[in-house]
């Protein structure tokens, strides 16, 4: 299938405003001196040439490639250099600055230089006068990872943008599109990509066998040229399913040997491999619990097998009882990860990393931050977020997620007894809090083989923003949005303001017309799109709202399930008390009567009605604002996004009416404003 | 796959009690004189031989096959004769009687003789002294039809007994099992079998082409030897989908010609074909509405094409808006069939038959009878029931349906202005009311390629009972059950009493733990097994309960949707008035408050609680009663049914708890008996 270039669809910009300056940008950028060698440097040169030619309309001459002669050439130009001198530069960071008629791009790694080139391209697109630049940027996170939930049959679990571009009918695909994709990822700083679903089915179990290793090697090479490591998800029970062993017990000598041999063979063929990701003992996947072993036993066994090759073992913490009885009010799924992993803190190998979902449930539109982040102090961890909007509109409804991720990153966990010492999630996963190296973020991607990669063209901002946020969490959500709009749509001020406005309000709008105050779920079973208030209420997944004629919400205080106690103080007390609990999370932590008066002065039930009416009105407005952009942005994007707004409108109306009707039937409370509730 | 013999698993019985009589049964039955010729007569002789040999343990000598010599042979024996003299015999009826040392089986059709043989076998199994017999039986219905919802990929829509034994991977299967199945069907009087699903998908559309006609001819021959006509479901849009026409407009000359040519060709190859069944304009199937034509236009066009060959066209009345908006309280799915078909009364060809589901909705555990039966007076109709328990336990839960079908057959429609003239549904579909010939019953079967044919061994009684009821609606449900138990399990009195007891209570039990008082649905979407109170409440299917904190039920009175007015008086008034409406249908016709006091003196909510607790207790008792039959019935049946009772137990508990919890949350009413409601 054909595909667009996403945010790398550079176009020529006007540079008149530089005419009065001493140095012509065109002239400056036409001469490139490269004082380094390497495969990624070659990539950086090619990317520089592409950007300069397409954005500035010039032809680039590359001087003295790889040599380090005369330090100050006479003509103005651009210089790539690898340096270990710059004290402000960390691994993969870069500096861009102008000195003595030369624009320097400096880094201490090849990847750093490549990132500098993509940054320069963004500045070019923004029309910045390059000699004014002096920026030093270091990536905040060491691991900036993308998780694909692609299956080898070509389907994508929770994929809303077509099928996989990695796999089809059991085969690994090799096409131009892989290269185009890797460029996109490198341009936003991604350095690790897991190509297959964490649910490793039968066929995918064979990815670690000779059947596929040569193909993986090709991927690893394409990825490596852009500074990206290939990762794969493996089946914890592979020693049974593809080995000849009767067990997958991680303490069995045979199992240990089998994995050692298997990993050695994999690295013989694919030495670039970054490592494995494992979902074990979760939603039906096999794991160490089967053998009475701990999660650490399982993770460490695999970690040790990977260690000789520098490989990482990433172990997901999404472990909970998915066979819960809805009648059981003591078991609380929200508590599961903490309960399973907290006591194992400090018992994991250095190359083992726990991958923790942002919230204690599962990627809802509003959840508190997982208390496990503030609980683990001697364990490497990764923050997992979902770029694919499984519960946040599925790339039909626009829902810009960067503001949510920023909230999560800035959440103070109070992990230190000295409460003045910062231990935000960002501090933890960037290694600042506990000095970890093996940490960072993982994003479950929203890509597929649709022409525009992400179903809704506007959903690309989540993918773009995810990468930018991993690299530069200091950027505001709005800065990221504006950067993406410039790169993708237009820098026209009406476009910029309209789209920024739509994006910045989109999460709040989505939240308004869907589930109220952090209660979550209420979605159609299986598909997870559209409303079904009781859809999971009597099911086995631990996802209950417990609404009755008097009120709703789950009591997770100390008098309830006790979940609040998993937080460090003062968070524990804050959540435990209905008066101090942030209102947007009220129903997550508390059981609340419909007639409870909220801080707004409205009753809970009136809040539910009002937000649902408002949400629909806001979608109407968004749709209208978008319609006004005709002829200001590419026609195909205008049309596709317009179609998505129609879908969103339908979805919002359905949510409004079903939620309002459900709670009207339950509560009997009339809408104060007398609006139509069915 | 292997298969059992069902109720034709004859076994040798003891005949000691006949020893004192003058004529030995063994001796009498050893000599058979056949005074008729024909393929079905040959079948009858073989079936007689099989029955006599297996039940009585004798070897049968067949005398003078086909000749009609000496009318009174000297030795005692059995005589088959075709006669037109007996005034009490109607088409396919038979008489069995003893005269002058001879046991006569007389009929005026070959099929009648075959049915007499199977009747004789039942009497043998029951240990009856045959010379005491003098019975005349005429089938009450002319069409005694089985509908298979088998797809050519081998799946069965709403099949709970394995896959199809007719189709696999697009091919028509020919195996011994087809013959075994046809025997079973003939033994209970079935004379028409539709082999494919009424939802005719792409592949099945080609059944009427040369690709499959030779295979159909083989089926037709196997069926014909047992007096059964083969029917197929066709795609109304076949002129487009497999023809070369741009339309399926039933008034288009091209379409009419296409069907005439197609039908002629089919009958050239398969002259035995009974005709077509069509589901049109229903749940996404194409139909005459597409072209602005009536249902009669569509049906008559096909009927005329079939007429020259004696074929029948059976047109389903399951036409309703399946894209309803749950917000819309005016549209009432219950009204649809009547609204679409009532005014067409008298406009159908003589060989066109309307197939009407028993209730106005869709095979729920409790529905009123479709008012269309009392509305059509000049139209052939068939009563459609579902043997497969889509909404009645899916052959996991035991649910004997004959009592329900008897209620439906005995329902007085008051179709005549002379209210003393009987116009029960039975009168209508047996032709007594309006002198129709082309009428009868159709049962959506519950068979598949499971060893025991019907998933639950006890579910076979529904298939057996369906056939027996079509033939002999005078039989009570208990008589039918006892007959089946004798044929299948044992005539031991404990077995007889226990199983009869289980079967006779099973529908009431199922109703108790599932949906209350005729409201219907509340099932898991798609699968239709297990509870989900709101599962279809906000969906497009027109299946709503409208429960809120005060009450539930749909007002279908004249003040509500007006459905009650579709009945003739005095039914219309009876249903319209909450006080005279039969209580088991209360919520189907009325919206009722939880605190309404029912005739039992209980409130509605207490009735809901009580019946749900009772239902579970009754399942427990059934399970216990069944367990006491160990060693009294075949071990494999004992084990399989025992497993089904475990499933039923789980299902009943889940229904009890979810229904009770849902209505407790809604109503806030405490259980008077203080039992656990979650």
Interface residues (C-beta under 8 A of the other chain):
Chain A: X326 X327 X525 X531 X532 X533 X534 X538 X547 X548 X549 X550 X657 X658 X661 X662 X664 X665 X666 X667 X668 X678
Chain B: X326 X327 X525 X531 X532 X533 X534 X538 X547 X548 X549 X550 X657 X658 X661 X662 X664 X665 X666 X667 X668 X678
